[in-house]
């Protein structure tokens, strides 16, 4: 089994010494080559210039259109990896390795991070507090136009309190191609109708945020079997800051943190 796990990054950072992990510079068309000894998303067929709005999805698109020699593909982040039981020592101890991936994919179709639990909010209300309700309305309109059979799954996700975030995954390339064909068709329809000209820099990352919601829609609609693994963060998470931002957004004062 040929496995390629791409590490989405926009900066120089220490990378694991494992042949299955390949640095992928996203938004590469917007800066000089970082010299990561991996690949850049502005080569071949690409949408690299859309990175400020599509985030790591410019990496998704590059993998979808340009990788032909791997049975299994995946995407992690330069400071976030799936946690496994690897015996590698040092900073990258316990990141998921090739054998563990093969073992997981014998029983499941996709490897994903453990879901985020919003507890006191639904997926819909959290998005509205954190971003713009217009984004979800445009997304629902796009789905109604091009894939209406997905709407029940969309409503199920919106009313849930749990969600797969981070756009991290591992799956067989054939299945990933199917997902991307659907995902980018939906996002293209949204992009044609949504005006983000006055969005903040953070909210302008709208298509990356929407894709996190769309993943679970696709999983439910297509009855995809997935397993969840913890995420290994190479940098400490600032939980007090995250909680403070959540409370500010909940109070309707989002502009204070933009």
C-alpha positions in Angstrom: 0.0 0.0 0.0 1.4 3.4 -1.1 0.7 6.0 1.5 1.3 9.8 1.3 0.3 12.0 4.2 0.8 15.7 3.3 1.7 18.2 6.0 0.0 21.5 5.3 2.2 24.4 6.2 2.8 28.1 5.4 6.1 28.5 7.4 9.4 26.7 8.1 8.9 24.2 10.8 10.5 20.9 11.9 9.0 18.0 10.0 8.9 14.2 10.9 11.6 12.0 9.5 9.2 9.4 8.0 8.9 8.8 4.2 5.0 8.8 4.3 5.0 12.4 5.6 5.5 15.1 2.9 5.6 18.8 3.5 3.0 20.7 1.4 3.4 24.4 1.3 -0.2 25.8 1.0 -0.8 29.3 -0.5 2.6 28.9 -2.2 1.7 31.3 -5.0 1.6 34.1 -2.4 5.2 33.8 -1.2 8.7 32.7 -2.1 9.6 29.0 -1.9 10.2 28.1 1.8 12.6 25.4 0.8 10.8 22.7 2.7 12.0 19.8 0.5 8.4 18.8 -0.1 5.9 20.1 -2.6 4.1 23.4 -3.2 0.4 23.9 -4.0 1.1 26.3 -6.9 2.4 23.5 -9.2 0.4 21.4 -11.7 -3.4 22.0 -11.5 -4.0 24.2 -8.5 -6.0 27.0 -6.8 -3.1 28.2 -4.7 -4.0 31.9 -5.0 -7.3 31.1 -3.2 -5.6 30.1 0.0 -6.7 33.2 2.0 -10.3 32.0 1.5 -9.9 28.3 1.1 -7.2 27.7 3.7 -5.8 24.1 3.6 -8.3 23.2 0.9 -5.8 24.6 -1.7 -3.8 21.6 -0.5 -6.8 19.3 -0.9 -7.2 20.5 -4.4 -3.6 20.0 -5.2 -3.6 16.4 -3.9 -6.8 15.6 -5.7 -5.6 16.8 -9.1 -1.9 16.0 -9.0 -1.3 12.8 -6.9 -1.7 9.7 -9.1 0.9 7.3 -7.5 -0.6 6.7 -4.0 -3.3 4.3 -2.8 -3.9 6.3 0.4 -3.6 10.0 1.0 -4.0 12.3 4.0 -3.5 15.7 5.3 -2.3 16.9 8.7 -0.9 20.2 9.9 2.6 21.3 10.6 1.8 21.4 14.3 -1.0 18.8 14.5 -0.8 15.1 13.7 -2.9 12.1 14.3 -1.8 10.3 17.5 -0.8 6.7 17.2 1.5 4.3 19.0 4.7 4.8 17.0 8.0 4.0 18.8 9.7 7.0 17.2 11.4 9.1 19.8 11.6 12.9 20.3 9.2 15.6 19.2 7.3 13.4 16.8 6.9 10.4 19.2 3.6 8.7 18.8 2.5 10.2 15.5 0.5 7.8 13.3 2.7 5.5 11.2 2.1 3.5 8.0 1.3 0.2 9.7 -1.3 1.8 12.0 -2.9 3.5 8.9 -3.1 0.1 7.1 -4.6 -1.5 10.2 -7.3 1.2 10.5 -8.2 1.2 6.9 -8.9 -2.6 7.0 -12.1 -1.9 9.0 -12.8 1.8 8.2 -12.9 4.0 5.1 -11.6 7.2 6.7 -9.4 8.2 9.6 -10.5 11.5 11.3 -9.8 13.6 14.4 -12.1 13.1 17.5 -15.1 15.4 17.1 -15.3 18.7 18.9 -18.2 18.9 21.3 -19.8 22.4 21.6 -21.9 21.3 24.6 -24.1 24.4 24.9 -24.4 25.3 21.2 -25.4 23.6 18.0 -23.1 23.5 15.0 -25.4 26.1 13.4 -25.5 28.5 16.3 -21.7 28.2 16.9 -21.0 29.1 13.3 -23.4 32.1 13.4 -21.8 33.4 16.6 -18.3 32.9 15.2 -18.7 34.0 11.6 -21.6 35.1 9.4 -25.1 33.5 9.1 -25.1 34.5 5.4 -22.4 31.8 4.8 -24.7 29.0 5.9 -27.7 30.4 4.0 -25.6 30.6 0.8 -24.4 27.0 1.5 -27.9 25.7 2.0 -29.0 27.4 -1.2 -26.1 25.9 -3.2 -26.9 22.4 -1.9 -30.6 22.8 -2.7 -29.6 23.7 -6.3 -26.9 21.1 -7.1 -27.3 18.2 -4.5 -30.7 18.4 -2.7 -30.5 14.8 -1.5 -27.8 16.0 0.9 -30.1 18.5 2.7 -31.4 16.0 5.4 -27.8 15.2 6.3 -27.0 19.0 6.3 -29.8 19.6 8.8 -28.7 16.8 11.0 -25.2 18.2 11.2 -26.4 21.8 11.8 -28.6 20.6 14.7 -25.9 18.5 16.2 -23.5 19.7 19.0 -20.5 17.7 17.7 -18.3 18.2 14.6 -15.1 17.0 13.0 -12.8 20.0 12.7 -9.3 20.8 11.4 -9.8 19.3 7.8 -7.4 16.5 8.8 -8.0 13.1 7.3 -6.5 9.8 5.9 -8.4 7.8 3.3 -8.0 5.9 0.1 -7.2 8.1 -2.9 -10.2 6.9 -4.9 -12.6 7.9 -2.1 -10.8 11.2 -1.6 -11.3 12.0 -5.3 -15.1 11.3 -4.9 -15.2 13.6 -1.9 -13.4 16.4 -3.6 -15.5 16.2 -6.7 -18.6 16.9 -4.5 -17.0 19.3 -2.1 -15.5 21.7 -4.6 -18.6 21.7 -6.7 -20.6 22.8 -3.7 -18.1 25.5 -2.7 -17.8 26.8 -6.2 -21.6 27.4 -6.2 -21.3 29.2 -2.9 -18.4 31.3 -4.1 -20.5 32.4 -7.1 -23.2 33.9 -4.8 -21.5 35.0 -1.6 -20.1 38.5 -1.2 -17.1 38.4 1.2 -15.6 41.8 0.2 -16.1 43.3 3.6 -15.2 40.3 5.7 -12.4 40.4 8.2 -9.3 38.5 7.4 -10.4 35.6 9.6 -14.0 35.5 8.3 -12.6 35.6 4.7 -11.4 32.0 5.3 -15.0 31.1 4.8 -14.6 28.2 2.4 -12.3 26.4 4.8 -14.8 26.9 7.7 -17.7 25.7 5.5 -15.8 22.6 4.4 -15.4 21.5 8.0 -19.2 21.4 8.2 -19.6 19.7 4.8 -17.3 16.8 5.7 -19.8 15.4 8.2 -22.7 16.0 5.7 -20.8 13.8 3.2 -20.0 11.2 5.8 -23.7 10.9 6.9 -25.2 10.9 3.4 -22.8 8.3 2.0 -22.7 6.2 5.1 -18.9 6.4 5.3 -17.3 4.2 8.0 -14.8 6.2 9.9 -12.6 5.9 13.0 -11.5 8.8 15.2 -8.1 9.3 16.6 -6.8 11.9 19.1 -4.8 14.8 17.7 -1.2 15.3 18.8 -0.5 19.1 19.2 3.1 20.0 19.0 2.4 23.4 20.6 0.3 23.9 23.7 -3.3 25.0 23.2 -4.1 28.3 24.9 -7.4 27.2 26.4 -8.0 30.3 28.5 -7.8 32.4 25.3 -10.1 30.0 23.4 -12.7 30.1 26.2 -12.5 33.9 26.4 -13.1 34.2 22.6 -16.0 31.8 22.9 -17.7 33.9 25.6 -17.1 37.1 23.6 -18.7 35.6 20.5 -21.6 34.2 22.6 -22.2 37.7 23.9 -22.5 39.0 20.4 -19.2 41.0 20.7 -17.3 39.3 17.9 -15.9 42.5 16.5 -13.8 43.0 19.7 -11.6 40.0 18.7 -11.4 40.6 14.9 
